[in-house]
Amino acid sequence: MFALLSEGVFVGQPLINPLGGTVKVSGAYLFLLVFGAVLGILNWLGCLGLYILFLNELGWN
């Protein structure tokens, strides 16, 4: 899937949208990048929160 998207960015082939019409693959690629970044930030915040809870449990804070 990722290889297909990155190929589409360089080639510029249109991706067929299930909702009708065509969407440029670069747009889908950009969406995936933004989505991945948001998930990464949420994951990082979640890990940080768990770490702080862990420190609180041990009484270090």
PENORTA-V414878 format. One record per run of one state. SS is the DSSP state (hx for helix, st for strand, lp for the rest). FROM is the first residue (numbers start at 1). LEN is the number of residues. If there is no record, write none. Layout:
((SS,FROM,LEN) (SS,FROM,LEN))
//
This chain:
((lp,1,1) (hx,2,10) (lp,12,2) (st,14,3) (lp,17,5) (st,22,3) (hx,25,34) (lp,59,3))
//
